[in-house]
């Protein structure tokens, strides 16, 4: 775990340097994010189904992953509502930030490095629920009103579509021709370096010193990186699910704050700078907290 995080942080530092030197601009980082979100990330999800041989054990693990991911999200949504008062001026940003993690950009390369394609396969369940919930519950949380039309947008997101197409190919045992498989594999292999370059560039555009003076930052960091994921894990670890599935869900939920929050904050005029601070600082702190959370999960 620590080795994989060090590898990712080295690439993040390269991204940070590229941003400071003007090689990656703010607008350029947005374009890279779109490439990652709409092409590379979905491609990695699809290829994870191609690279796993069909077995009833894997399919059972995938179903367990959907169940455990649902329980984890349910627990975190409930706790975020209870522990973060609506009286707080930026409660919508804080509630969103402690529930939704960067499970795609940070979680996927991390889990792939530790558990391989089988781990990514189980992570697709968490990502599917993330995409559905972030565009329904998350969207309404940030907007502070009910808007169920966003559910359609969630269901049609590239990552969700990639899950369903990949699952059909997996169940039907449809294999891509070798040339096409290799080509798409090259694209999916871009996920880790591209994601961390984006994260590094976003971090460079944030005033970390100023962010550290904000008390809410520490509350969000503790809840997001440690408290809520571990509470959710305590509830699911008694279930007879495969050990790897439990650890994948734990790691995905303990990843830093999702970048989606910044996009929503821009859309609804909700202080996107604060969301960027949450993302940048929790991304840096996750280098310490993720090994701790994983160790505690393994001990349990």
N, C-alpha and C positions, 0 to 999 in steps of 0.2 A: 504493500500500500504506500509506504513512505517513498520507495523508489519511484513508483509511478507518479506520485505527486511532484517529486523533485523534477522528473522529466517534463511534466506539464508546466511547471513554474519556470523552467529554463526557457521554454517556448513563449510563455507569457511575458517574460522579461524582454525577449527579442521583439515582441509586439509592442511593448511599452517604448522601447528604444526607437522603433520605426515611427511611432506616433510622435515622439519628441523631436525627431529629425524631419518630420513632415512627409515621410514616405507613405504613411497611412493618415489621411485627413479624416475629420469627423464625418464628412459626407461619404468618403471612401469606406469608412468602417460600417456605415449603414448599408452600403451596397454589398460588402462582404458578408454582413449578417443575413441579408436576403438570400445570397448564394448558399450559405450554410443552412438556413431554415427551409428553403424551398427546393433545394437540390441535394446537397451533400448529406444532411441529416436523414431525410427520407430514404436516400439510397442506401445508407448504412443499415437502416431498419430492415429494408427489403432484403438486402444481401445477407443479413443475419439468419433469415429463414432459408436462404439458398445454401448456406454453409453448414446447416445442421441436418444430419440424417434423421429421417422420421422415426420416432419411437413413441410408444404409448407413455413412457416415463416422462419424456420431454413435454408432451402435450398435457399431461397431468400437472406438471410443474408450471406450465404456462397458465393453466386455469387457476392454480393456487396463487400465482402472481397477480392475476386480476383481482382475486378476492382479498388478498393481503394489501394490495395497493388501495383498494376501495376503503378498507378499514382504516388504513393509515391516513388517507385524506380526510375521512370522516372525523377521526379523532382530532386532527390538527385544525380543521375548520371549526369544530365545536370549542376547542380550547382557546383558539385565537379570539373568538367572540366573547368568551368568558373573562379572559385575562387582560384584554386590551379594551379599556373603557371607551364608549362612544363619545364621551366628553372630551377626549384628547383631540386637539386640533387637527392632527394628521392620522387619525385612527384608521382611515380607509387604506392609506399607504402601508401602515404598520401591520394591519391584519393580513393584507395581501402578501406582504413580504415574508411573514413568518410561516405561511402555508405553502407558497409556490416556490420551488427550487429550480436551479439551473440544471435539471436532470438530463437535458439534451447535450448542451455544450460541455458541461463539466462532468456530469454523471456517466455519459456514454463512453467517452474515451477512458475514463477511470475504470469502469466496470469491464470494459473490453480488455484493458491491460491486465486486470486481475483474474477474471473468470472466463475470458475468451468469448467466442460466439454464443455459447450457451447462456452466459450471463447477459449478453445483449438481447438475446431472445426473450428472456424473462423481463428485462427492462422495458421492452416494447409495450407490455401491459401497463406499466406505470406511466409511460409517456402517452399512451392512448387516453387514459383517464385524466392525465394532466391537461391535455389539449381540450378535452370536453369540458372539464371543470373550470379551467382558466378563462375560457370564452363564455362561460355561463355564470357560475358563482363569482369567479375572480373579476370578470367584467362588471357585474352588478355591484360588487364590493367597491371597486374603484369609482364607478359612476354614481354610487349611492342611490340607486334606483333599480327596479326590476325591468329586465329586458330579455325575454326568452328568445327573441329573434336571433340572438348571437349563438344559440345552440346549433343552428344550421351552419353557421360559419365555422364552428368548432368541428362539426362532423365532416366538413369538406376540406379541412386543413391537410397539407401534403403528408405530414407525419401519420395522421390517422388513416388516410388512404393507403399509404405504404404498408401499414400494419395489416389491413384487410386484404390487399393484393398479395402481400407476402404470405399471409396465412392460407389463402386459397392455393397458392403455388405449393406451399408446404404440405397441406393435407392431400392435395392431388398428386404430389411428388413430381411436379413439373420442373425440370431442370433446364436452365438456359444453355444455349450453345457455348462452347468453350471461349470463342472469341468475344462474344457479348458479355459473358460472365467476367472475363478478365478486364474488359473495358470498364464495366460498372464497378468492379472491385477497386480499380485505380481511383475512381471518383469517391467511393465510400472511404477509402484510406486517407483522404484529405481531411476527414472530420476532426481528428485530434489537433494537427497543426493549425488548421484554419480557425477552429474554435478558440484555441488559446491565443493566437495572434489577435483575434477580435477582443477577447477578454483583456489582454495586455493594453491594447489601444484604448479601450474604454476606461481602464484604470488610469492611464496617463492623462485623460481629460477630466479627471476628478481631483479636487483639492483635498487630499487625504488629511493634511494637518487640520484644516477647517472642519472636516467631517468628524475627526476624533474629539472635537469639543461638544458635539451633540450627544446628550445623554440618551436620547431615544435609540441611537445607534447601538449602544451596548445592550439595551433591552432586546432589540430585534435580533442581534447577533446571538445572544444566549438562547433565546427561544428557538430561532431558526436552526442553528448549528448543533445544539445540544439537547435542550429540554424537550421540545415537542417530538422530534424523531425518536428519542429514547422512550418517552411515555407510550408512543404508538407501538414501538417494538415490544415493550413489556406486555402489551395486550395481545399481540399476535404470536409471540414466541412459544406460547403454550399449544398452539394449533399444530397438528401433525403434518405440516408442510415441509418440503425439502429445505435443508439448511441453506443451500445457495440462494433459494428464492427469498428467504427471510433476510439474508444479508444484502441482496441486491435492492430490496425495498428499503431497508434501513439506510444504505449508502445514498440511494437516490433522494430520499427525504431529507438527509442531512447535508445535501449540497448547498452551496451559497444561494443567495436571493436570485430569483429569475429576472432576466433582462426584460421580460414581457411587461413587468411593472413600470419600467421607464417609458415604454411605448404608450401604455394606457395613461400614464400621468401626463404625457405630452398632449394626448388626445383630449383629456378632460381638464387641463389646466390645474394639475394637482401637485405642483412642485416636483418636476422630473429630476431636478438636481439632487433632491433628497433621495430619490430612488436610486440614482446613480451612485450616491455615497454608500447606500446600503449594499448595492451590488459589489462595488469595488472593495470595501473593507471586509465584507463577509467572504469574498473570493480569496483575499490575502489570509484571513484567519482560518479558512478551511484547510490550509496546509498543516495546521496544528490540530484542529478539531476532528477532521475526518479519520486520521489514524486512531485518535482516542475513542471515537464513537464505534469504530470497527472493532477495536480491542475489547470494549465493553460488550458489544454484541457477541463476539466469539466466546467471551467468558460466560455469558448467560447460556 
